[in-house]
């Protein structure tokens, strides 16, 4: 597969922030934002050739970026034969079209990049349907005429659906396809609801693993249940829910489910399309929020996960913070973490250390809130 040459663009609107919640948290540093977008781009199968960072007061309505900086981008695109420009910020369909005409190359934003990665990772039939629906809902307002703009730009990131299929670019056909996908996903959701109701009738306690992408949720699922769910050290390796039995009581069933990883600025199209998959989180009795302690930005990642959980209406559920990959920390670093997060659990899913303490905490939470299930 030919890897596209990419320019990453980061715009910081210093005087344009009006979201008070962002002021109440530690903002990602420029380097952390750059590193995350670089990793996303590499995960999508492209090469980062150049990175451009810029500060301006507010977005340019026509091009999003200032006209002066746009000329600089144009020079980079021409001189380095850039095939794709990716903005870390979300850009409007009109801004995207104007940028593509001005730069004469493909322009995408962070949302399109994440959708493309999800399309590559989807394995199950339901996962592929959900990703395609999210992609088409994102793509529809970005097409002009009968899709000439997209088809002119060729293949690669932003133009491919699940299984490397070419995304439909005819607006009329897209609307029909969206309707078809919604019906199919609804039918699968009905089947899933039937299975859930049977579990609920048996009064089975349900745990959901949630966390930032690549935090080690699947590794923990395997370690805790002696199973072999797919694990890979890459972003969004798990898109489909996997449920296993957790044997912490001799005569009572406890189910634990691995779920799709979250990320900062998770596209709302994905949250909407993955509604049935995220039901596993909504129907759970306990959330284990898995945190990768090796990620220097893990506190921001906790915040991002909480925001998604609030968006899908589950943050009121009991939550246990589980700090993973402690085998990578020094004794001093671990002790400092334990002092700061006193009511949390500290494990290494890979080394299977700290799991007895995790099981004990799960039992205590079950017995405190759900005595009737044991």
C-alpha positions as a Markdown table, in Angstrom:
| # | Residue | x | y | z |
|---|---|---|---|---|
| 1 | Unk | 0.0 | 0.0 | 0.0 |
| 2 | Unk | 1.3 | 3.4 | -1.0 |
| 3 | Unk | 1.7 | 5.7 | 2.0 |
| 4 | Unk | 0.6 | 9.3 | 1.6 |
| 5 | Unk | 2.9 | 12.2 | 2.4 |
| 6 | Unk | 1.2 | 14.3 | 5.1 |
| 7 | Unk | 1.4 | 17.8 | 6.5 |
| 8 | Unk | -0.1 | 18.2 | 10.0 |
| 9 | Unk | -1.5 | 21.7 | 10.9 |
| 10 | Unk | -2.2 | 22.8 | 14.5 |
| 11 | Unk | -4.0 | 26.1 | 15.1 |
| 12 | Unk | -4.2 | 27.6 | 18.6 |
| 13 | Unk | -7.0 | 30.2 | 19.0 |
| 14 | Unk | -5.8 | 31.8 | 22.1 |
| 15 | Unk | -8.4 | 34.5 | 22.3 |
| 16 | Unk | -11.3 | 32.4 | 21.0 |
| 17 | Unk | -11.8 | 30.0 | 23.9 |
| 18 | Unk | -15.2 | 30.3 | 25.4 |
| 19 | Unk | -15.6 | 26.9 | 26.9 |
| 20 | Unk | -15.3 | 27.3 | 30.7 |
| 21 | Unk | -14.9 | 23.6 | 31.2 |
| 22 | Unk | -11.6 | 23.6 | 29.3 |
| 23 | Unk | -10.3 | 26.3 | 31.7 |
| 24 | Unk | -10.9 | 24.0 | 34.6 |
| 25 | Unk | -8.6 | 21.3 | 33.3 |
| 26 | Unk | -5.0 | 20.9 | 32.3 |
| 27 | Unk | -4.9 | 21.6 | 28.6 |
| 28 | Unk | -2.8 | 19.3 | 26.4 |
| 29 | Unk | 0.5 | 20.9 | 25.5 |
| 30 | Unk | 1.3 | 21.5 | 21.9 |
| 31 | Unk | 3.8 | 18.6 | 21.9 |
| 32 | Unk | 1.2 | 16.2 | 23.3 |
| 33 | Unk | -1.3 | 17.2 | 20.7 |
| 34 | Unk | 1.3 | 16.8 | 18.0 |
| 35 | Unk | 2.4 | 13.4 | 19.2 |
| 36 | Unk | -1.2 | 12.1 | 19.4 |
| 37 | Unk | -2.0 | 13.3 | 15.8 |
| 38 | Unk | 1.3 | 11.9 | 14.5 |
| 39 | Unk | 0.4 | 8.5 | 16.0 |
| 40 | Unk | -3.1 | 8.7 | 14.5 |
| 41 | Unk | -1.7 | 9.5 | 11.1 |
| 42 | Unk | 0.8 | 6.7 | 11.3 |
| 43 | Unk | -1.9 | 4.3 | 12.4 |
| 44 | Unk | -3.9 | 5.3 | 9.3 |
| 45 | Unk | -1.0 | 4.2 | 7.1 |
| 46 | Unk | 0.6 | 7.6 | 6.2 |
| 47 | Unk | 3.9 | 9.4 | 6.7 |
| 48 | Unk | 4.2 | 12.7 | 8.4 |
| 49 | Unk | 6.5 | 14.9 | 6.3 |
| 50 | Unk | 6.0 | 18.3 | 7.9 |
| 51 | Unk | 4.3 | 19.9 | 11.0 |
| 52 | Unk | 3.0 | 23.5 | 11.1 |
| 53 | Unk | 1.9 | 25.2 | 14.3 |
| 54 | Unk | 0.2 | 28.6 | 14.3 |
| 55 | Unk | -1.5 | 31.0 | 16.7 |
| 56 | Unk | -4.4 | 33.3 | 15.7 |
| 57 | Unk | -7.2 | 35.1 | 17.4 |
| 58 | Unk | -10.1 | 33.4 | 15.7 |
| 59 | Unk | -10.9 | 31.1 | 12.7 |
| 60 | Unk | -11.0 | 32.6 | 9.2 |
| 61 | Unk | -14.5 | 31.9 | 8.0 |
| 62 | Unk | -13.4 | 31.1 | 4.4 |
| 63 | Unk | -10.2 | 29.1 | 5.0 |
| 64 | Unk | -10.2 | 28.5 | 8.8 |
| 65 | Unk | -6.5 | 29.6 | 8.8 |
| 66 | Unk | -5.2 | 33.1 | 8.1 |
| 67 | Unk | -4.5 | 33.9 | 4.4 |
| 68 | Unk | -0.8 | 34.6 | 5.2 |
| 69 | Unk | -0.3 | 31.2 | 6.8 |
| 70 | Unk | -2.3 | 29.6 | 4.0 |
| 71 | Unk | 0.4 | 30.8 | 1.5 |
| 72 | Unk | 3.0 | 29.2 | 3.7 |
| 73 | Unk | 1.1 | 25.9 | 3.7 |
| 74 | Unk | 0.8 | 26.2 | -0.1 |
| 75 | Unk | 4.6 | 26.5 | -0.4 |
| 76 | Unk | 5.1 | 23.5 | 1.8 |
| 77 | Unk | 2.6 | 21.4 | -0.2 |
| 78 | Unk | 4.3 | 22.3 | -3.5 |
| 79 | Unk | 7.9 | 22.0 | -2.4 |
| 80 | Unk | 7.5 | 18.8 | -0.5 |
| 81 | Unk | 4.9 | 17.2 | -2.8 |
| 82 | Unk | 2.4 | 16.8 | 0.1 |
| 83 | Unk | -0.5 | 14.6 | -0.8 |
| 84 | Unk | -2.7 | 15.2 | 2.3 |
| 85 | Unk | -3.1 | 18.1 | 4.7 |
| 86 | Unk | -4.6 | 17.2 | 8.1 |
| 87 | Unk | -5.9 | 19.8 | 10.5 |
| 88 | Unk | -6.0 | 18.9 | 14.2 |
| 89 | Unk | -9.1 | 21.2 | 14.5 |
| 90 | Unk | -12.5 | 20.5 | 13.1 |
| 91 | Unk | -13.1 | 22.4 | 9.8 |
| 92 | Unk | -16.5 | 23.0 | 8.1 |
| 93 | Unk | -17.4 | 21.5 | 4.7 |
| 94 | Unk | -17.1 | 24.9 | 3.1 |
| 95 | Unk | -13.6 | 25.6 | 4.6 |
| 96 | Unk | -12.5 | 22.1 | 3.5 |
| 97 | Unk | -13.6 | 22.7 | -0.1 |
| 98 | Unk | -12.0 | 26.2 | -0.2 |
| 99 | Unk | -8.7 | 24.8 | 1.2 |
| 100 | Unk | -8.6 | 21.9 | -1.3 |
| 101 | Unk | -9.2 | 24.3 | -4.2 |
| 102 | Unk | -6.5 | 26.7 | -2.9 |
| 103 | Unk | -3.9 | 24.0 | -2.1 |
| 104 | Unk | -4.8 | 21.6 | -4.9 |
| 105 | Unk | -4.5 | 18.7 | -2.6 |
| 106 | Unk | -6.6 | 16.6 | -0.3 |
| 107 | Unk | -7.5 | 18.3 | 3.1 |
| 108 | Unk | -9.0 | 16.5 | 6.1 |
| 109 | Unk | -9.5 | 17.2 | 9.8 |
| 110 | Unk | -9.0 | 15.1 | 12.9 |
| 111 | Unk | -12.5 | 13.7 | 12.7 |
| 112 | Unk | -12.0 | 12.3 | 9.2 |
| 113 | Unk | -8.7 | 10.7 | 10.2 |
| 114 | Unk | -10.2 | 8.9 | 13.2 |
| 115 | Unk | -13.1 | 7.7 | 11.1 |
| 116 | Unk | -10.7 | 6.3 | 8.6 |
| 117 | Unk | -8.8 | 4.4 | 11.3 |
| 118 | Unk | -12.0 | 3.0 | 12.6 |
| 119 | Unk | -12.9 | 1.8 | 9.1 |
| 120 | Unk | -9.6 | 0.0 | 8.8 |
| 121 | Unk | -10.0 | -1.7 | 12.3 |
| 122 | Unk | -13.6 | -2.8 | 12.0 |
| 123 | Unk | -13.8 | -6.6 | 11.8 |
| 124 | Unk | -17.3 | -7.7 | 12.8 |
| 125 | Unk | -20.3 | -7.1 | 10.5 |
| 126 | Unk | -21.9 | -4.8 | 13.1 |
| 127 | Unk | -18.6 | -2.8 | 13.5 |
| 128 | Unk | -18.3 | -2.3 | 9.7 |
| 129 | Unk | -21.9 | -1.1 | 9.4 |
| 130 | Unk | -21.5 | 1.3 | 12.3 |
| 131 | Unk | -18.2 | 2.8 | 10.9 |
| 132 | Unk | -19.6 | 3.2 | 7.4 |
| 133 | Unk | -22.7 | 4.9 | 8.8 |
| 134 | Unk | -20.5 | 7.4 | 10.7 |
| 135 | Unk | -18.3 | 8.0 | 7.6 |
| 136 | Unk | -21.3 | 8.7 | 5.3 |
| 137 | Unk | -22.9 | 11.0 | 7.8 |
| 138 | Unk | -19.6 | 12.9 | 8.0 |
| 139 | Unk | -19.1 | 12.9 | 4.2 |
| 140 | Unk | -22.6 | 13.8 | 3.0 |
| 141 | Unk | -22.4 | 17.6 | 3.7 |
| 142 | Unk | -18.9 | 17.7 | 2.3 |
| 143 | Unk | -19.9 | 16.6 | -1.2 |
| 144 | Unk | -20.6 | 19.0 | -4.0 |
| 145 | Unk | -22.7 | 18.1 | -7.1 |
| 146 | Unk | -22.5 | 14.4 | -7.5 |
| 147 | Unk | -19.3 | 13.9 | -5.6 |
| 148 | Unk | -16.8 | 15.2 | -8.2 |
| 149 | Unk | -14.7 | 16.9 | -5.5 |
| 150 | Unk | -14.0 | 13.7 | -3.6 |
| 151 | Unk | -13.5 | 11.5 | -6.7 |
| 152 | Unk | -11.0 | 14.0 | -8.1 |
| 153 | Unk | -8.8 | 13.5 | -5.1 |
| 154 | Unk | -8.3 | 9.8 | -5.7 |
| 155 | Unk | -8.0 | 7.2 | -2.9 |
| 156 | Unk | -6.3 | 7.0 | 0.4 |
| 157 | Unk | -7.3 | 8.3 | 3.8 |
| 158 | Unk | -10.8 | 9.8 | 4.0 |
| 159 | Unk | -12.0 | 8.0 | 0.8 |
| 160 | Unk | -12.1 | 4.4 | 1.9 |
| 161 | Unk | -14.7 | 2.5 | 3.9 |
| 162 | Unk | -14.5 | -0.7 | 6.0 |
| 163 | Unk | -12.5 | -3.4 | 4.3 |
| 164 | Unk | -10.7 | -0.9 | 1.9 |
| 165 | Unk | -13.9 | -0.4 | 0.0 |
| 166 | Unk | -14.3 | 2.8 | -1.9 |
| 167 | Unk | -16.8 | 5.2 | -0.1 |
| 168 | Unk | -19.9 | 6.1 | -2.1 |
| 169 | Unk | -19.7 | 9.7 | -3.4 |
| 170 | Unk | -23.2 | 10.1 | -5.0 |
| 171 | Unk | -25.3 | 12.1 | -2.6 |
| 172 | Unk | -28.6 | 10.4 | -3.6 |
| 173 | Unk | -27.0 | 6.9 | -3.2 |
| 174 | Unk | -25.5 | 7.9 | 0.1 |
| 175 | Unk | -28.8 | 8.9 | 1.6 |
| 176 | Unk | -30.3 | 5.5 | 0.5 |
| 177 | Unk | -27.2 | 3.7 | 2.0 |
| 178 | Unk | -27.5 | 5.6 | 5.3 |
| 179 | Unk | -31.2 | 4.6 | 5.6 |
| 180 | Unk | -30.2 | 0.9 | 4.8 |
| 181 | Unk | -27.4 | 1.0 | 7.4 |
| 182 | Unk | -29.6 | 2.5 | 10.1 |
| 183 | Unk | -32.2 | -0.3 | 9.6 |
| 184 | Unk | -29.5 | -3.0 | 9.7 |
| 185 | Unk | -27.9 | -1.6 | 12.9 |
| 186 | Unk | -31.3 | -1.3 | 14.5 |
| 187 | Unk | -32.1 | -4.9 | 13.8 |
| 188 | Unk | -28.8 | -6.0 | 15.3 |
| 189 | Unk | -29.5 | -3.8 | 18.3 |
| 190 | Unk | -32.8 | -5.6 | 18.8 |
| 191 | Unk | -31.1 | -8.9 | 18.8 |
| 192 | Unk | -28.5 | -7.6 | 21.3 |
| 193 | Unk | -31.3 | -6.3 | 23.5 |
| 194 | Unk | -32.9 | -9.7 | 23.6 |
| 195 | Unk | -29.6 | -11.2 | 24.8 |
| 196 | Unk | -29.2 | -8.5 | 27.4 |
| 197 | Unk | -32.7 | -9.0 | 28.8 |
| 198 | Unk | -32.0 | -12.7 | 29.3 |
| 199 | Unk | -28.8 | -11.8 | 31.3 |
| 200 | Unk | -30.8 | -9.3 | 33.3 |
| 201 | Unk | -33.5 | -11.9 | 34.1 |
| 202 | Unk | -30.7 | -14.1 | 35.6 |
| 203 | Unk | -29.6 | -11.1 | 37.7 |
| 204 | Unk | -26.0 | -11.2 | 36.4 |
| 205 | Unk | -23.7 | -8.4 | 37.6 |
| 206 | Unk | -22.1 | -6.6 | 34.6 |
| 207 | Unk | -18.7 | -4.8 | 34.5 |
| 208 | Unk | -17.6 | -2.6 | 31.6 |
| 209 | Unk | -13.9 | -1.8 | 30.9 |
| 210 | Unk | -13.7 | 1.8 | 29.6 |
| 211 | Unk | -10.7 | 4.0 | 28.9 |
| 212 | Unk | -8.6 | 6.0 | 26.5 |
| 213 | Unk | -7.5 | 4.1 | 23.4 |
| 214 | Unk | -4.5 | 1.7 | 23.9 |
| 215 | Unk | -4.8 | 1.8 | 27.7 |
| 216 | Unk | -4.7 | -2.0 | 28.1 |
| 217 | Unk | -8.3 | -2.9 | 28.4 |
| 218 | Unk | -8.1 | -6.0 | 26.2 |
| 219 | Unk | -5.0 | -7.1 | 28.0 |
| 220 | Unk | -6.8 | -6.8 | 31.3 |
| 221 | Unk | -9.8 | -8.7 | 30.0 |
| 222 | Unk | -7.5 | -11.6 | 28.9 |
| 223 | Unk | -5.6 | -11.6 | 32.2 |
| 224 | Unk | -8.7 | -11.5 | 34.4 |
| 225 | Unk | -10.6 | -14.2 | 32.4 |
| 226 | Unk | -7.9 | -16.4 | 31.0 |
| 227 | Unk | -9.2 | -15.6 | 27.5 |
| 228 | Unk | -7.6 | -14.6 | 24.2 |
| 229 | Unk | -9.4 | -11.4 | 23.0 |
| 230 | Unk | -7.4 | -9.6 | 20.3 |
| 231 | Unk | -4.6 | -7.4 | 21.6 |
| 232 | Unk | -2.2 | -5.2 | 19.7 |
| 233 | Unk | -0.2 | -2.2 | 20.8 |
| 234 | Unk | -1.9 | 0.3 | 18.5 |
| 235 | Unk | -4.6 | 2.9 | 18.6 |
| 236 | Unk | -8.2 | 1.5 | 18.4 |
| 237 | Unk | -7.3 | -2.1 | 18.1 |
| 238 | Unk | -10.7 | -3.0 | 19.7 |
| 239 | Unk | -13.9 | -1.8 | 18.1 |
| 240 | Unk | -16.3 | -4.6 | 19.0 |
| 241 | Unk | -17.5 | -5.4 | 22.5 |
| 242 | Unk | -16.2 | -8.7 | 23.9 |
| 243 | Unk | -17.8 | -10.2 | 27.0 |
| 244 | Unk | -16.4 | -12.9 | 29.3 |
| 245 | Unk | -17.1 | -14.5 | 32.6 |
| 246 | Unk | -15.2 | -13.2 | 35.6 |
| 247 | Unk | -14.9 | -16.0 | 38.2 |
| 248 | Unk | -14.6 | -14.1 | 41.5 |
| 249 | Unk | -17.5 | -15.9 | 43.2 |
| 250 | Unk | -17.9 | -19.7 | 43.2 |
| 251 | Unk | -21.7 | -19.8 | 42.7 |
| 252 | Unk | -22.5 | -16.4 | 41.0 |
| 253 | Unk | -21.8 | -15.1 | 37.5 |
| 254 | Unk | -20.1 | -11.8 | 36.9 |
| 255 | Unk | -19.7 | -10.6 | 33.3 |
| 256 | Unk | -16.9 | -8.2 | 32.2 |
| 257 | Unk | -17.0 | -6.5 | 28.8 |
| 258 | Unk | -14.2 | -4.8 | 26.8 |
| 259 | Unk | -15.4 | -1.8 | 24.8 |
| 260 | Unk | -14.1 | 0.6 | 22.2 |
| 261 | Unk | -11.4 | 2.9 | 23.3 |
| 262 | Unk | -12.1 | 6.7 | 23.6 |
| 263 | Unk | -10.0 | 9.6 | 22.6 |
| 264 | Unk | -10.1 | 13.4 | 23.0 |
| 265 | Unk | -12.5 | 15.0 | 20.6 |
| 266 | Unk | -14.1 | 11.6 | 19.7 |
| 267 | Unk | -16.2 | 12.3 | 16.6 |
| 268 | Unk | -19.9 | 12.7 | 17.5 |
| 269 | Unk | -20.7 | 10.6 | 14.4 |
| 270 | Unk | -19.0 | 7.6 | 16.0 |
| 271 | Unk | -20.8 | 8.0 | 19.3 |
| 272 | Unk | -24.1 | 8.1 | 17.4 |
| 273 | Unk | -23.3 | 5.2 | 15.1 |
| 274 | Unk | -21.8 | 3.0 | 17.9 |
| 275 | Unk | -24.9 | 3.5 | 20.1 |
| 276 | Unk | -25.7 | -0.2 | 20.2 |
| 277 | Unk | -22.1 | -1.1 | 21.1 |
| 278 | Unk | -22.0 | 1.5 | 23.8 |
| 279 | Unk | -25.1 | 0.0 | 25.3 |
| 280 | Unk | -22.8 | -2.5 | 26.9 |
| 281 | Unk | -21.5 | 0.4 | 28.9 |
| 282 | Unk | -24.9 | 1.9 | 29.6 |
| 283 | Unk | -26.3 | -1.5 | 30.8 |
| 284 | Unk | -23.3 | -2.2 | 33.1 |
| 285 | Unk | -23.4 | -2.1 | 36.9 |
| 286 | Unk | -19.8 | -1.0 | 37.4 |
| 287 | Unk | -17.3 | 0.8 | 35.2 |
| 288 | Unk | -13.5 | 0.1 | 35.5 |
| 289 | Unk | -11.8 | 3.2 | 34.0 |
| 290 | Unk | -8.4 | 1.9 | 32.8 |
| 291 | Unk | -5.6 | 4.4 | 32.8 |
| 292 | Unk | -2.2 | 4.0 | 31.1 |
| 293 | Unk | 0.3 | 5.4 | 33.6 |
| 294 | Unk | 3.0 | 5.5 | 30.9 |
| 295 | Unk | 1.1 | 8.1 | 29.0 |
| 296 | Unk | 2.4 | 11.5 | 30.2 |
| 297 | Unk | -1.0 | 13.0 | 29.5 |
| 298 | Unk | -3.0 | 10.4 | 31.4 |
| 299 | Unk | -4.9 | 13.0 | 33.6 |
| 300 | Unk | -6.2 | 14.7 | 30.4 |
| 301 | Unk | -7.1 | 11.2 | 29.1 |
| 302 | Unk | -9.1 | 10.5 | 32.2 |
| 303 | Unk | -11.0 | 13.8 | 31.7 |
| 304 | Unk | -11.7 | 12.9 | 28.0 |
| 305 | Unk | -13.1 | 9.5 | 29.0 |
| 306 | Unk | -15.3 | 11.2 | 31.6 |
| 307 | Unk | -16.6 | 13.6 | 29.0 |
| 308 | Unk | -17.6 | 10.8 | 26.7 |
| 309 | Unk | -19.2 | 8.9 | 29.6 |
| 310 | Unk | -21.2 | 12.0 | 30.5 |
| 311 | Unk | -22.3 | 12.4 | 26.8 |
| 312 | Unk | -23.7 | 8.8 | 26.7 |
| 313 | Unk | -25.3 | 9.3 | 30.2 |
| 314 | Unk | -23.4 | 6.8 | 32.3 |
| 315 | Unk | -21.1 | 8.9 | 34.5 |
| 316 | Unk | -23.5 | 8.5 | 37.5 |
| 317 | Unk | -22.6 | 4.8 | 37.6 |
| 318 | Unk | -20.1 | 3.4 | 40.1 |
| 319 | Unk | -16.6 | 4.0 | 38.7 |
| 320 | Unk | -13.3 | 2.5 | 39.8 |
| 321 | Unk | -10.1 | 4.0 | 38.6 |
| 322 | Unk | -7.6 | 1.3 | 37.6 |
| 323 | Unk | -4.1 | 2.5 | 36.8 |
| 324 | Unk | -2.4 | 0.0 | 34.4 |
| 325 | Unk | 1.2 | -0.7 | 33.3 |
| 326 | Unk | 2.7 | 0.1 | 36.7 |
| 327 | Unk | 5.6 | -2.3 | 35.8 |
| 328 | Unk | 7.0 | 0.6 | 33.8 |
| 329 | Unk | 7.1 | 2.9 | 36.8 |
| 330 | Unk | 9.8 | 3.4 | 39.4 |
| 331 | Unk | 9.0 | 2.7 | 43.1 |
| 332 | Unk | 9.0 | 6.5 | 43.8 |
| 333 | Unk | 6.7 | 7.2 | 40.8 |
| 334 | Unk | 4.2 | 4.5 | 41.9 |
| 335 | Unk | 4.2 | 5.7 | 45.5 |
| 336 | Unk | 3.5 | 9.2 | 44.4 |
| 337 | Unk | 0.6 | 8.0 | 42.3 |
| 338 | Unk | -0.9 | 6.0 | 45.1 |
| 339 | Unk | -0.8 | 9.1 | 47.4 |
| 340 | Unk | -2.6 | 11.2 | 44.8 |
| 341 | Unk | -5.2 | 8.6 | 43.9 |
| 342 | Unk | -5.8 | 6.9 | 47.2 |
| 343 | Unk | -9.1 | 5.1 | 46.3 |
| 344 | Unk | -7.8 | 3.6 | 43.1 |
| 345 | Unk | -6.3 | 0.3 | 42.1 |
| 346 | Unk | -2.8 | -0.2 | 40.6 |
| 347 | Unk | -2.0 | -3.1 | 38.3 |
| 348 | Unk | 0.0 | -4.5 | 35.4 |
| 349 | Unk | -2.4 | -6.4 | 33.2 |
| 350 | Unk | 0.6 | -7.7 | 31.2 |
| 351 | Unk | 2.5 | -9.0 | 34.2 |
| 352 | Unk | -0.8 | -9.9 | 36.0 |
| 353 | Unk | 0.3 | -8.1 | 39.1 |
| 354 | Unk | -2.2 | -6.3 | 41.3 |
| 355 | Unk | -5.1 | -8.4 | 40.1 |
| 356 | Unk | -6.0 | -9.9 | 43.5 |
| 357 | Unk | -6.4 | -6.3 | 44.9 |
| 358 | Unk | -8.6 | -5.5 | 41.9 |
| 359 | Unk | -10.8 | -8.5 | 42.5 |
| 360 | Unk | -11.1 | -7.6 | 46.2 |
| 361 | Unk | -12.2 | -4.0 | 45.3 |
| 362 | Unk | -14.7 | -5.3 | 42.8 |
| 363 | Unk | -16.2 | -7.6 | 45.4 |
| 364 | Unk | -16.4 | -4.8 | 47.9 |
| 365 | Unk | -18.2 | -2.6 | 45.4 |
| 366 | Unk | -20.6 | -5.4 | 44.5 |
| 367 | Unk | -21.3 | -6.2 | 48.1 |
| 368 | Unk | -21.8 | -2.5 | 49.0 |
| 369 | Unk | -24.3 | -1.8 | 46.2 |
| 370 | Unk | -25.6 | -5.1 | 44.9 |
| 371 | Unk | -25.9 | -7.5 | 47.8 |
| 372 | Unk | -28.8 | -9.4 | 46.2 |
| 373 | Unk | -26.7 | -10.8 | 43.3 |
| 374 | Unk | -24.4 | -13.0 | 45.4 |
